[in-house]
Amino acid sequence: DFDTRRKVAKSETGWRPEMWAQFAELGLLGASFSEEEGGFGGGPIEAMIISEEFGKGLVIEPYLQTVILGGNFLRFGGSAAQKEEHIAGLVGGENIFAFAYSEPKSRYDLNDVSTTAKKDGAGYSLNGHKAVVIGAPFATHLFVTARTSGGQRDKSGITVFLVPKNAKGVSTRDYPTVDGLRASEVYFENVVVGADAVIGEVDNGLPLVEKVVDYAIAALCAEACGCFKVLNEATIAYAKQRKQFGQPIANFQVLQHRMVDMFMAAEQAISMTYMVTLKLDESDKARKLAASGAKVQIGKAGRLISQDAVQIHGGMGMTDELNVGHFFKRATMIESQFGNTDWHLRRYTELSNS
């Protein structure tokens, strides 16, 4: 429940390993993997359903980071040996992943990578700094983007590595995020990994990263829709019982109009989430267009729904004890993760004109 979540978010650990073990036992961690991969025969639709429910509960365990990001890096870029080694542990709840891609000056551009991976004998030596790595405090392994050739913003020359978090030379500074999750600044200092740590192709990792991030965007959109449903239901319920001038404020037409706008925004967001989920396996251009289109709609809906929910709740909407403000924070963070509304609107326009 919300009170338990609030306590856990403020605790020293910031998550519940026992809850993660329950997710594994229930099959939630393996639901979106095929049976051949060691899962239960699902795919993006199953991930969407689970993500929406986790959104309703403001779940703080690293499902997106481990199953969606980590799982899809292994699915689309992992070798047979890497899949065999890591997917079973993911499904069983032992392997927990985080995606270290963002850097202090990179903003939302996935190709802006200054972390380097230089050949070191048969393997590579990693050096650099990754910022705001969500879920890293809990992770056993990190998927890291590093530059194996080219300049800082070149689209070629990027390689993805799977690095144990306890590898020599990896250091972290952990902290809470505004929405109750945990993140780390991750520093790599002469971290040596073997050639078997490479995920996908050397120097051509950007297409893989873009594909996996679009899958993550679809899951984020589903999580946001779960948040929107709770906010709308809570706002309507509060408006029906809160009285002013001798009657429930739900009787006031202006507030009725605002709650209708909130409902319509949520329904449009749900429709866009369905669309991006169904287009994930289509061509690169179709997938990218759907992901950016959905992210724009989710961003707009999130701002409208969460702000109106807080305003209709009045002063209570600002309190830490009420869940509305926490959904507001989560919706705000979702809007900015993997590119905000303006960034995706620009990407959508560029793709449409290409």
N, C-alpha and C positions, 0 to 999 in steps of 0.2 A: 504494500500500500504506500501512499504518498509519504506518510510520516516516517515509515521505515526507510524509504528512499532518501528522505531529507537527512536523516541521521547518518546513513551510510556515506552520503556525499560529503558530509562534514567530518567523517572519521579519518583516522590516520591512513588507513589502507585505501579508502575511496571506492571500493567495490566489494562484492561478495563472492569469493571463490566457491562457496558452497552453492550459490545460485547458478554459477557457471556450470558446476558439475550436474546440477539438475537439468539445465538446458541440454547438456550432452546426453543425459539419461533419457530425456523425453524425445530425443532425436532431432531437436531443433537445429543443432549445429551441422548435421548431415543432411538435412531435408532438401537442400538445393543442389546436392551433388548426385550424379548418376550412380547407379549400382556398380558400374564398372570402376568408378573412381572411389568406391567405398562408402557411398552415401545411400540415400533411400529413394532415388529415382526422380527427384524434382529438378527445378531449374529456377529461372528468374521469377516466375509467378509465385512459387512457394516462398522465395526470399521476400517478395513484395508483401505477402500476407503476414509473414512473421515480423517484418520491419514495421508495418502499420500497427500491429498489436504492441510492439515494443514502444512505439511512439505514444500510444495511449497511456502506457505505464511509466513513461520517462525512464526507461531502463538505462542504467549507466554501465552495464557490462559491455565489453568490447566486441559486440556482434558484427558491426559494420567493419571494423578494422581487421578482425580475424577471418570471418566467414566470407564477407563480400570482397574485401580488398585482397587479403591473403589467399583465400580460396581461389579467386579468379586469376591471380598471378600464377598460382600453381597449375590451374586448369589450362590456361592459354599459353603459358610460357615455360612451365616446368618440364623437365625431362621425365622419362618413365621412372628413373631412380629417385628423382626429387619428389614426384607424386607419391611413390610408394613409401618414402621415408616420412613425409610430412602430413599427407591428407588424413591418414588413419589417426594420427595424434591430434589433428584439428577436430575431427568428428568426435573423438573421445574426450576432448576437453583439455588434453595435456599441452598441446601446442597453441600458443597465443601470439598473434602477429600484430605488428603496427607498421604503418607505411611512412617512411621518412623521406619526404620529397621536398617539402617547403623549406626555403632558405630565407634569411633575414631580408634580402633585397629582391626576392623573386616574385612577390605578390602572387598572382594566380597563374602565371605562365609556367607550364610543366616543363618547357624546354630551357628555362633559365636555371642552369645548374652549374655551380662553381665547385662543388665537392668533386674531388678527383679520385680516379682509380688507375694507378700506374702499374704496368707489368712488373712483377717481382718474381723472378724465376718462373715457375709453372703457374703461379697465381697472380694476385693483385694486392696492392697496398692502397688502402683508402685513407684520405685525409679531407676533413671538412666539417661543417656545422649545419645541422638540420634543425629547423625551428618549429615549435608548436606541433610536436609529433603526438597526436591524440592516441591515447591508450598505451603509450610506451612504458609508463611505470609498471604495467602488468605484464608486458610482453616477454616472451621467451626468445623471439626472433624478430628482426627488422628487415623489411624490404626497403632497400636503399637505392635511390637513383644517383648515379655518379658519372662523371664525364671521363670517358676513356680516350676521347680525341676531340679536336675542334675547339671553338671558342665558347664563351659562357652561354650565349643565347642561340647557338647553332641547333637546328633540329636533328641533325645527325650527330653521332659521337656519344650518345647517352646509352648507358648499360644499367640494367637492374641487377642488384646483388641481394642474396639472402644471407644475412649476417646474424649469428647468435648474439643476443644482447650482452652476454657475459664474455664476449671475445676480448682478448687483450687489446687495450687501446680505445675501447668504447667507454665513454663516461656520459652521465646524464645529470640534468638538474630538473627535478620534478616539481610540478605545481598544479593547483586546481584551475579549471577554466570557469568562465562566468556562468555556464549552464550546468555546473555540477560534475562535469567529467574531469579527467586527469590527463595532463600532457607533459611532455619533456622537451627540453633543449638537449639535443644529442650531439656529442662531439666525437669525431673519429680522428685518432692520431696514430698514423702508421699501423692501421688495422690490417693484418694480413689474412687473406682468404684464398682458398684454392680456386682453380678454374671451375670446379663443380659448384661453386656458389653463384655462378652466373645464371640468371633466369631469362630465358629467351636468347635473342641474338646479341652478340657484342657489337657495340656502336649503333645498333638499330632498335633501341629499347623504347623510343618515344611512342610508336604506334601501339605497342603493348600497354604502356602506361595510360595512354588516352582511352583505350578500350576498357581497361579495368576501372578507370575513374568514371567513365560513363555508366558502367554497371553500379558503381557506388552512388552516383547521382540518382539513379532510379530508386535505389533502396532508401536514400535520404528523402526523396520525394514521398515515398510511401510512409516513412516515419513521420514526416511533417503532416501528412493527411490524418494520421492517428492523433497527433497533437490538435489539429483543427477540430476534429470531431468532439474531443473532450472540451475544448474551449467553447464551442458553440452550445453544447448541451449544458455546460455549467452556467453560461451566460443566460440562456433562456430560463433555466430553473431559478436562478437568482432574481431575474427580472419579475418572475411570477410571484415571488414571496416578499420582495422588498417593496415597502409601501411608502408613498409620498403623496401629500395632498389627499390623504384618505383612500387611496387606491393603489394597486400594484403598478409599478412603473412599466410593466409589460403592456399596460393599456394605452400608454402614450404612443401616438402614431410615429413620431420622429424616431423613437427607439425601436419600434417595430420595423421601420424602414432599414435601420442600421443592422438589425439582426437578420433581415432578409438578405441584405448585401453580404453579410458574413456567410450565410448559408450558400449563396450563389458562388462566392469566391471559393469556398471549400469544394463544392461540386465540380467546378471547373478544374481545380487542382487535382481532384481524384481522376477526372477524365484524362488529363494530361499525364498523370502517373501511369494509368493503364496503357496509354499510347506508347510511352517510352519503354515500358516493360516489354511490350509486344514487339518493339522494333530493335531490341538489343542485338538480336542475331541476324539483322539485315546488313546491308552494305555499310561501310564506314560513314559515308555521307549521311545516309538515312538515320543511322544511330546517333551521330553527332547532332543533327538537326533536332531530333526528338529529345535528346538529353538537354540541349540548351533551351528549347522551347518550354519543356517542363520546368526547368530550373527558374526561368523567368516568371512563369505563372505561380510557382510555389513561393518565390520571393515576394511577389506582389500580394498574393493571398495571405502570406504569413504576416506581413506588416499590417494589413487591414484587419484581419481577424484578431490578432493578438493585441493590437492597440485598442480596438473597440471593446474587446473583452475586458481589458483593464479599466477603461473609462466607464463602461456600464456598471462595473462592480464598484466604482467610486474609490474611496480611500482604501477599502479592503483589498482592492486589486493590486495595491502596492506592497502589501505585507508579505513577509517571508513565510508566514504560517499558512497562507492560502496557496493552492497549487497554481492558480492562474498566472502569477508572476513568473513561476518556474517554467511553465509552458511558453510564456513570452520569450524568456531568455533562450530556451532551446530553439524556438522558431527563428530567432534572430541569428543564432549561430549557424543553423542550417542554411539560411539565406547566404551567408558569407563563405561557407565551406565549398571548396573546389570551384570557386568563381562566383561572384555576387551577381545580382540581377543585371547591372549595367554591362559587366564583362560578358555574360552569356547572350545578352541582346546583341552586342557587337559581334560575337562569334556566329550567332544565328544569321545575322545580316550578311556577313562575309561568306558563309557557306551557301546562302541562298543565291548570292551573286556569282558564285564560282562555277 
